[in-house]
Amino acid sequence: MKITVIAVGKVKEKFYRDALAEYEKRLLRYCKLEILEVADEKTPEYASKREEEQILEKEAQRIIKCIRPGMQVFSLSIEGETFSSPQFAEFIEREGLQGHSWLCFIIGGSLGLHPTVGKYCQKAISFSALTFPHQLMRVILLEQIYRSYRIIHQEPYHK
């Protein structure tokens, strides 16, 4: 299976980059992982609603350019469907069994995702009702994908 993560912005902090590198290495034995970073827009400190909308639109255009035919696309959003770790593993396994061999997860920037991105998605997924920095969300997503493969292959993993 191929998994693509489309993420807005670069990961600046070394501790996030180290964690991502570790999960990318661990995932090599289970799937082909691709991380696509799209540029984020600078958000003024006191941005108006209109400025925020324009920023989200620009980021959405960049995200949409990365979506390819054959991808099953899922956005990460607080409003999305929630899963336990075993349920998320079942979800990934079911996608593969249904012949969907290319999964794509989209992580928005600091303002989230523009609604137009949702038109390209099969589902919105939530990992929590809490708000996380988008850089940390990348780590959480890769960890949960790794955990899912360990569950699917009935391999031990800490709880």
N, CA, C and O of each residue as an XYZ file, in Angstrom:
636
protein
N       0.846     -1.175      0.000
C       0.000      0.000      0.000
C       0.890      1.237      0.000
O       1.965      1.248      0.600
N       0.427      2.270     -0.679
C       1.122      3.549     -0.677
C       0.312      4.524      0.170
O      -0.910      4.610      0.048
N       1.008      5.246      1.022
C       0.367      6.266      1.843
C       1.067      7.590      1.593
O       2.285      7.706      1.724
N       0.271      8.582      1.231
C       0.776      9.933      1.015
C       0.195     10.839      2.087
O      -0.998     10.784      2.385
N       1.039     11.661      2.655
C       0.597     12.687      3.588
C       0.880     14.028      2.916
O       2.025     14.351      2.598
N      -0.179     14.796      2.709
C      -0.025     16.154      2.194
C      -0.176     17.076      3.399
O      -1.209     17.078      4.068
N       0.858     17.851      3.663
C       0.859     18.690      4.862
C       1.250     20.117      4.501
O       2.146     20.352      3.690
N       0.562     21.051      5.118
C       0.859     22.467      4.910
C       2.008     22.867      5.836
O       1.950     22.631      7.043
N       3.031     23.462      5.277
C       4.138     23.993      6.062
C       5.263     23.002      6.283
O       5.102     21.792      6.127
N       6.391     23.550      6.645
C       7.574     22.749      6.936
C       7.620     22.437      8.434
O       7.051     23.153      9.258
N       8.307     21.360      8.750
C       8.539     21.006     10.150
C       9.860     21.650     10.550
O      10.922     21.284     10.046
N       9.780     22.605     11.451
C      10.963     23.396     11.807
C      11.724     22.822     12.999
O      12.955     22.831     13.012
N      11.007     22.328     13.985
C      11.667     21.873     15.204
C      12.337     20.514     15.009
O      11.751     19.595     14.436
N      13.570     20.403     15.494
C      14.350     19.175     15.318
C      13.668     17.974     15.977
O      13.697     16.873     15.426
N      13.058     18.170     17.141
C      12.455     17.024     17.836
C      11.282     16.458     17.031
O      11.057     15.248     17.060
N      10.531     17.294     16.317
C       9.471     16.787     15.438
C      10.090     16.051     14.246
O       9.637     14.969     13.872
N      11.121     16.645     13.661
C      11.777     16.015     12.495
C      12.344     14.649     12.881
O      12.253     13.690     12.115
N      12.934     14.574     14.083
C      13.487     13.295     14.550
C      12.390     12.249     14.719
O      12.553     11.099     14.310
N      11.279     12.647     15.321
C      10.163     11.710     15.521
C       9.607     11.256     14.171
O       9.327     10.073     13.980
N       9.450     12.188     13.243
C       8.941     11.830     11.912
C       9.887     10.866     11.211
O       9.446      9.892     10.602
N      11.173     11.132     11.294
C      12.158     10.252     10.662
C      12.087      8.841     11.246
O      12.211      7.856     10.519
N      11.889      8.750     12.553
C      11.790      7.438     13.198
C      10.571      6.667     12.685
O      10.684      5.487     12.351
N       9.416      7.316     12.622
C       8.216      6.620     12.144
C       8.287      6.321     10.653
O       7.777      5.292     10.211
N       8.906      7.192      9.872
C       9.099      6.911      8.450
C       9.944      5.648      8.289
O       9.644      4.800      7.449
N      10.999      5.523      9.095
C      11.867      4.346      9.046
C      11.080      3.093      9.440
O      11.186      2.061      8.778
N      10.297      3.182     10.507
C       9.519      2.027     10.971
C       8.469      1.596      9.942
O       8.185      0.408      9.793
N       7.906      2.563      9.245
C       6.835      2.253      8.285
C       7.344      1.627      6.988
O       6.552      1.078      6.222
N       8.650      1.698      6.729
C       9.225      1.156      5.492
C       8.843     -0.301      5.251
O       8.651     -0.708      4.105
N       8.732     -1.088      6.316
C       8.441     -2.516      6.137
C       6.963     -2.799      5.867
O       6.599     -3.925      5.528
N       6.103     -1.774      6.019
C       4.668     -1.991      5.867
C       4.056     -1.305      4.640
O       3.094     -1.808      4.059
N       4.611     -0.167      4.255
C       3.987      0.587      3.164
C       5.025      1.503      2.523
O       6.127      1.694      3.036
N       4.632      2.055      1.392
C       5.446      3.078      0.755
C       4.881      4.419      1.219
O       3.733      4.750      0.924
N       5.687      5.184      1.942
C       5.239      6.443      2.522
C       5.823      7.611      1.740
O       7.005      7.628      1.397
N       4.968      8.579      1.471
C       5.379      9.796      0.775
C       4.828     10.988      1.554
O       3.640     11.033      1.872
N       5.687     11.944      1.857
C       5.262     13.167      2.536
C       5.425     14.310      1.549
O       6.522     14.563      1.050
N       4.329     14.996      1.274
C       4.362     16.159      0.391
C       4.067     17.399      1.225
O       3.003     17.511      1.835
N       5.000     18.310      1.244
C       4.802     19.568      1.966
C       4.418     20.653      0.971
O       5.056     20.816     -0.069
N       3.372     21.387      1.304
C       3.010     22.547      0.499
C       3.270     23.793      1.350
O       3.139     23.768      2.574
N       3.637     24.867      0.681
C       3.986     26.097      1.404
C       2.786     26.629      2.178
O       1.646     26.580      1.716
N       3.078     27.132      3.357
C       2.034     27.800      4.129
C       2.134     29.298      3.877
O       3.172     29.801      3.448
N       1.064     29.987      4.144
C       1.007     31.434      3.998
C       1.254     32.073      5.352
O       0.783     31.577      6.376
N       1.977     33.148      5.357
C       2.170     33.884      6.606
C       0.839     34.492      7.030
O       0.150     35.132      6.235
N       0.493     34.284      8.286
C      -0.756     34.836      8.821
C      -0.420     36.016      9.724
O       0.278     35.856     10.726
N      -0.917     37.205      9.371
C      -0.689     38.353     10.254
C      -1.266     38.075     11.642
O      -2.243     37.339     11.779
N      -0.660     38.666     12.664
C      -1.076     38.405     14.042
C      -2.556     38.694     14.273
O      -3.238     37.930     14.956
N      -3.048     39.776     13.714
C      -4.462     40.132     13.888
C      -5.164     40.083     12.537
O      -5.749     41.070     12.092
N      -5.100     38.933     11.897
C      -5.691     38.774     10.571
C      -7.215     38.892     10.640
O      -7.851     38.399     11.571
N      -7.771     39.546      9.648
C      -9.225     39.640      9.555
C      -9.763     38.314      9.023
O      -9.001     37.486      8.523
N     -11.066     38.116      9.132
C     -11.696     36.905      8.588
C     -11.418     36.797      7.095
O     -11.165     35.708      6.580
N     -11.468     37.924      6.409
C     -11.214     37.936      4.957
C      -9.775     37.501      4.653
O      -9.541     36.724      3.727
N      -8.817     38.004      5.434
C      -7.418     37.607      5.234
C      -7.231     36.117      5.504
O      -6.523     35.428      4.769
N      -7.870     35.629      6.559
C      -7.776     34.199      6.864
C      -8.375     33.357      5.746
O      -7.819     32.320      5.384
N      -9.494     33.791      5.201
C     -10.142     33.081      4.086
C      -9.211     33.032      2.871
O      -9.098     31.996      2.217
N      -8.554     34.139      2.575
C      -7.631     34.194      1.437
C      -6.441     33.263      1.653
O      -5.991     32.594      0.722
N      -5.941     33.223      2.871
C      -4.831     32.325      3.204
C      -5.255     30.870      3.005
O      -4.538     30.088      2.381
N      -6.421     30.515      3.537
C      -6.917     29.141      3.396
C      -7.124     28.774      1.932
O      -6.829     27.648      1.532
N      -7.619     29.696      1.136
C      -7.830     29.440     -0.295
C      -6.510     29.164     -1.015
O      -6.423     28.238     -1.822
N      -5.483     29.965     -0.725
C      -4.169     29.757     -1.352
C      -3.588     28.403     -0.965
O      -3.068     27.677     -1.812
N      -3.681     28.069      0.324
C      -3.162     26.774      0.764
C      -3.959     25.629      0.146
O      -3.390     24.597     -0.211
N      -5.269     25.806      0.021
C      -6.115     24.774     -0.592
C      -5.714     24.521     -2.039
O      -5.665     23.371     -2.476
N      -5.430     25.569     -2.776
C      -5.010     25.410     -4.175
C      -3.744     24.559     -4.264
O      -3.613     23.713     -5.148
N      -2.819     24.795     -3.340
C      -1.568     24.020     -3.334
C      -1.827     22.557     -2.981
O      -1.233     21.654     -3.570
N      -2.710     22.334     -2.024
C      -3.055     20.964     -1.609
C      -3.705     20.218     -2.771
O      -3.317     19.094     -3.088
N      -4.681     20.839     -3.395
C      -5.444     20.195     -4.474
C      -4.531     19.802     -5.628
O      -4.766     18.780     -6.273
N      -3.500     20.588     -5.902
C      -2.546     20.252     -6.974
C      -1.795     18.955     -6.688
O      -1.296     18.313     -7.613
N      -1.711     18.567     -5.425
C      -0.996     17.339     -5.039
C      -1.872     16.090     -5.105
O      -1.355     14.973     -5.098
N      -3.186     16.265     -5.168
C      -4.096     15.121     -5.191
C      -4.062     14.490     -6.576
O      -4.173     15.182     -7.588
N      -3.907     13.166     -6.613
C      -3.762     12.433     -7.872
C      -4.898     11.422     -8.049
O      -5.476     10.948     -7.071
N      -5.209     11.100     -9.303
C      -6.205     10.050     -9.552
C      -5.753      8.741     -8.897
O      -4.567      8.411     -8.906
N      -6.685      8.020     -8.344
C      -6.395      6.749     -7.686
C      -6.207      6.866     -6.185
O      -6.202      5.855     -5.483
N      -6.054      8.075     -5.687
C      -5.910      8.271     -4.244
C      -7.274      8.191     -3.562
O      -8.267      8.696     -4.085
N      -7.314      7.565     -2.408
C      -8.443      7.678     -1.494
C      -8.011      8.766     -0.519
O      -7.050      8.583      0.229
N      -8.707      9.884     -0.520
C      -8.250     11.077      0.187
C      -9.057     11.295      1.465
O     -10.286     11.222      1.464
N      -8.334     11.566      2.555
C      -8.946     11.792      3.855
C      -8.336     13.044      4.479
O      -7.115     13.181      4.546
N      -9.183     13.942      4.928
C      -8.677     15.134      5.602
C      -8.673     14.893      7.103
O      -9.487     14.129      7.622
N      -7.757     15.545      7.791
C      -7.739     15.502      9.248
C      -8.409     16.767      9.754
O      -7.993     17.881      9.436
N      -9.443     16.575     10.540
C     -10.258     17.699     10.989
C     -10.888     17.366     12.335
O     -11.279     16.224     12.577
N     -10.984     18.351     13.199
C     -11.620     18.151     14.503
C     -13.049     17.638     14.335
O     -13.532     16.860     15.157
N     -13.719     18.071     13.277
C     -15.116     17.693     13.050
C     -15.270     16.314     12.422
O     -16.396     15.856     12.227
N     -14.170     15.643     12.103
C     -14.232     14.371     11.407
C     -14.665     13.205     12.277
O     -14.951     13.356     13.465
N     -14.703     12.040     11.650
C     -15.064     10.792     12.335
C     -13.915     10.364     13.235
O     -12.751     10.420     12.840
N     -14.249      9.937     14.443
C     -13.216      9.492     15.379
C     -13.114      7.965     15.371
O     -14.085      7.258     15.100
N     -11.924      7.487     15.673
C     -11.630      6.058     15.721
C     -10.817      5.765     16.973
O     -10.076      6.617     17.462
N     -10.966      4.558     17.479
C      -9.983      4.047     18.433
C      -8.814      3.545     17.577
O      -8.940      3.461     16.355
N      -7.700      3.218     18.193
C      -6.571      2.692     17.411
C      -6.935      1.385     16.686
O      -6.610      1.244     15.507
N      -7.604      0.418     17.356
C      -8.011     -0.784     16.618
C      -8.991     -0.469     15.467
O      -8.922     -1.101     14.413
N      -9.884      0.487     15.662
C     -10.812      0.863     14.593
C     -10.080      1.521     13.422
O     -10.432      1.301     12.263
N      -9.069      2.323     13.724
C      -8.289      2.953     12.661
C      -7.523      1.885     11.881
O      -7.404      1.974     10.659
N      -7.006      0.883     12.578
C      -6.325     -0.229     11.906
C      -7.306     -0.971     10.993
O      -6.971     -1.308      9.858
N      -8.506     -1.221     11.491
C      -9.541     -1.863     10.659
C      -9.862     -1.013      9.436
O     -10.033     -1.541      8.338
N      -9.942      0.286      9.624
C     -10.221      1.205      8.533
C      -9.144      1.097      7.448
O      -9.463      0.981      6.265
N      -7.877      1.136      7.851
C      -6.780      1.035      6.878
C      -6.804     -0.323      6.189
O      -6.635     -0.407      4.972
N      -7.013     -1.384      6.957
C      -7.060     -2.720      6.373
C      -8.231     -2.854      5.401
O      -8.078     -3.419      4.318
N      -9.393     -2.338      5.783
C     -10.585     -2.406      4.932
C     -10.369     -1.647      3.612
O     -10.781     -2.112      2.549
N      -9.728     -0.489      3.691
C      -9.434      0.271      2.469
C      -8.602     -0.574      1.514
O      -8.870     -0.612      0.313
N      -7.592     -1.251      2.052
C      -6.755     -2.116      1.220
C      -7.522     -3.283      0.641
O      -7.344     -3.622     -0.529
N      -8.380     -3.905      1.446
C      -9.165     -5.043      0.976
C     -10.187     -4.632     -0.086
O     -10.590     -5.448     -0.915
N     -10.602     -3.371     -0.056
C     -11.544     -2.863     -1.062
C     -10.828     -2.429     -2.336
O     -11.446     -1.876     -3.246
N      -9.528     -2.681     -2.397
C      -8.771     -2.370     -3.605
C      -8.215     -0.959     -3.646
O      -7.708     -0.518     -4.678
N      -8.305     -0.253     -2.540
C      -7.753      1.100     -2.480
C      -6.308      0.993     -1.993
O      -6.059      0.895     -0.791
N      -5.379      1.011     -2.910
C      -3.979      0.792     -2.557
C      -3.195      2.086     -2.365
O      -1.987      2.052     -2.130
N      -3.884      3.233     -2.466
C      -3.191      4.507     -2.296
C      -4.043      5.407     -1.418
O      -5.043      5.966     -1.868
N      -3.640      5.539     -0.164
C      -4.352      6.384      0.785
C      -3.608      7.701      0.935
O      -2.377      7.738      0.952
N      -4.366      8.773      1.043
C      -3.792     10.103      1.190
C      -4.456     10.795      2.371
O      -5.682     10.862      2.453
N      -3.644     11.305      3.278
C      -4.137     12.043      4.435
C      -3.670     13.489      4.311
O      -2.500     13.751      4.033
N      -4.596     14.426      4.519
C      -4.282     15.846      4.379
C      -4.315     16.517      5.747
O      -5.286     16.397      6.495
N      -3.227     17.230      6.057
C      -3.117     18.002      7.294
C      -3.012     19.468      6.911
O      -2.096     19.864      6.190
N      -3.945     20.266      7.392
C      -3.942     21.689      7.101
C      -2.905     22.442      7.912
O      -2.191     21.873      8.737
N      -2.846     23.727      7.653
C      -1.919     24.600      8.363
C      -2.519     25.102      9.662
O      -3.456     24.506     10.194
N      -1.982     26.190     10.167
C      -2.395     26.710     11.470
C      -3.852     27.178     11.487
O      -4.465     27.245     12.553
N      -4.408     27.501     10.323
C      -5.812     27.922     10.256
C      -6.750     26.774      9.885
O      -7.967     26.953      9.836
N      -6.187     25.609      9.626
C      -7.015     24.466      9.237
C      -7.039     24.289      7.736
O      -6.055     24.564      7.048
N      -8.184     23.821      7.227
C      -8.348     23.549      5.795
C      -9.537     24.329      5.251
O     -10.556     24.489      5.924
N      -9.389     24.806      4.034
C     -10.500     25.476      3.351
C     -11.540     24.407      2.977
O     -11.166     23.281      2.648
N     -12.831     24.742      3.023
C     -13.875     23.761      2.697
C     -13.750     23.128      1.308
O     -14.236     22.015      1.106
N     -13.119     23.797      0.356
C     -12.991     23.205     -0.987
C     -12.161     21.928     -0.963
O     -12.351     21.054     -1.808
N     -11.247     21.809     -0.012
C     -10.433     20.589      0.088
C     -11.337     19.396      0.381
O     -11.102     18.296     -0.121
N     -12.369     19.612      1.193
C     -13.297     18.540      1.553
C     -13.997     17.912      0.366
O     -14.401     16.751      0.435
N     -14.149     18.641     -0.707
C     -14.796     18.116     -1.914
C     -13.976     17.008     -2.573
O     -14.508     16.217     -3.352
N     -12.703     16.955     -2.265
C     -11.813     15.943     -2.830
C     -11.627     14.748     -1.901
O     -10.947     13.781     -2.244
N     -12.238     14.826     -0.725
C     -12.011     13.817      0.313
C     -13.170     12.837      0.426
O     -14.334     13.214      0.295
N     -12.840     11.590      0.668
C     -13.844     10.567      0.911
C     -14.382     10.657      2.336
O     -15.504     10.235      2.617
N     -13.562     11.214      3.234
C     -13.951     11.251      4.634
C     -13.042     12.235      5.373
O     -11.883     12.435      5.009
N     -13.599     12.838      6.417
C     -12.798     13.628      7.349
C     -12.586     12.775      8.596
O     -13.515     12.136      9.088
N     -11.372     12.773      9.091
C     -11.002     11.960     10.241
C     -10.518     12.883     11.362
O      -9.768     13.829     11.124
N     -10.961     12.592     12.582
C     -10.520     13.353     13.745
C      -9.734     12.439     14.672
O     -10.149     11.314     14.950
N      -8.599     12.930     15.145
C      -7.824     12.185     16.126
C      -8.128     12.647     17.538
O      -7.728     11.999     18.505
N      -8.837     13.768     17.664
C      -9.177     14.286     18.985
C     -10.020     15.542     18.818
O      -9.999     16.187     17.770
N     -10.761     15.878     19.867
C     -11.476     17.156     19.883
C     -10.525     18.286     20.271
O     -10.886     19.462     20.208
N      -9.322     17.923     20.669
C      -8.313     18.916     21.010
C      -7.678     19.469     19.742
O      -7.676     18.813     18.700
N      -7.142     20.671     19.837
C      -6.397     21.268     18.727
C      -4.920     20.993     18.948
O      -4.391     21.234     20.033
N      -4.243     20.481     17.900
C      -2.810     20.213     17.972
C      -2.079     21.101     16.973
O      -2.651     21.467     15.946
N      -0.831     21.454     17.251
C      -0.039     22.131     16.229
C       0.063     21.208     15.012
O       0.202     19.994     15.164
N      -0.004     21.781     13.803
C      -0.016     20.923     12.621
C       1.265     20.101     12.497
O       1.241     19.022     11.906
N       2.382     20.584     13.039
C       3.618     19.806     12.995
C       3.512     18.567     13.894
O       3.958     17.484     13.515
N       2.931     18.727     15.064
C       2.726     17.599     15.961
C       1.715     16.623     15.369
O       1.844     15.412     15.547
N       0.725     17.136     14.679
C      -0.297     16.259     14.079
C       0.327     15.294     13.076
O      -0.131     14.161     12.926
N       1.367     15.745     12.398
C       2.071     14.857     11.465
C       2.671     13.668     12.207
O       2.589     12.530     11.746
N       3.277     13.945     13.364
C       3.872     12.875     14.181
C       2.767     11.930     14.663
O       2.912     10.710     14.586
N       1.685     12.488     15.150
C       0.575     11.668     15.653
C       0.020     10.786     14.540
O      -0.236      9.603     14.759
N      -0.166     11.349     13.353
C      -0.685     10.569     12.228
C       0.243      9.410     11.886
O      -0.217      8.277     11.747
N       1.533      9.672     11.749
C       2.464      8.589     11.401
C       2.525      7.530     12.489
O       2.624      6.338     12.197
N       2.467      7.965     13.751
C       2.466      6.993     14.842
C       1.230      6.107     14.772
O       1.325      4.897     14.978
N       0.086      6.687     14.487
C      -1.152      5.902     14.421
C      -1.172      4.978     13.198
O      -1.714      3.875     13.271
N      -0.598      5.408     12.096
C      -0.487      4.524     10.936
C       0.430      3.353     11.274
O       0.118      2.205     10.959
N       1.558      3.643     11.914
C       2.478      2.581     12.331
C       1.784      1.625     13.302
O       1.881      0.406     13.153
N       1.089      2.175     14.289
C       0.361      1.350     15.256
C      -0.662      0.475     14.527
O      -0.835     -0.696     14.865
N      -1.329      1.040     13.540
C      -2.329      0.291     12.767
C      -1.710     -0.913     12.079
O      -2.269     -2.009     12.116
N      -0.570     -0.716     11.458
C       0.089     -1.846     10.785
C       0.531     -2.905     11.788
O       0.470     -4.098     11.491
N       0.973     -2.488     12.962
C       1.338     -3.466     13.987
C       0.100     -4.272     14.409
O       0.185     -5.485     14.604
N      -1.029     -3.606     14.547
C      -2.280     -4.283     14.909
C      -2.705     -5.222     13.780
O      -3.047     -6.376     14.036
N      -2.689     -4.745     12.549
C      -3.097     -5.548     11.382
C      -2.266     -6.822     11.293
O      -2.795     -7.893     10.994
N      -0.963     -6.706     11.554
C      -0.070     -7.862     11.462
C       0.045     -8.636     12.777
O       0.880     -9.529     12.919
N      -0.814     -8.273     13.735
C      -0.859     -8.925     15.042
C       0.519     -8.957     15.706
O       0.936     -9.960     16.285
N       1.199     -7.831     15.600
C       2.509     -7.677     16.213
C       2.359     -6.852     17.491
O       1.485     -5.988     17.567
N       3.194     -7.106     18.487
C       3.062     -6.350     19.742
C       3.440     -4.886     19.562
O       4.315     -4.537     18.769
N       2.768     -4.061     20.307
C       3.063     -2.621     20.344
C       2.537     -2.111     21.661
O       1.476     -2.534     22.121
N       3.276     -1.202     22.273
C       2.852     -0.735     23.601
C       1.470     -0.087     23.545
O       1.075      0.503     22.539
N       0.759     -0.214     24.648
C      -0.610      0.323     24.718
C      -0.625      1.631     25.446
O      -1.685      2.236     25.606
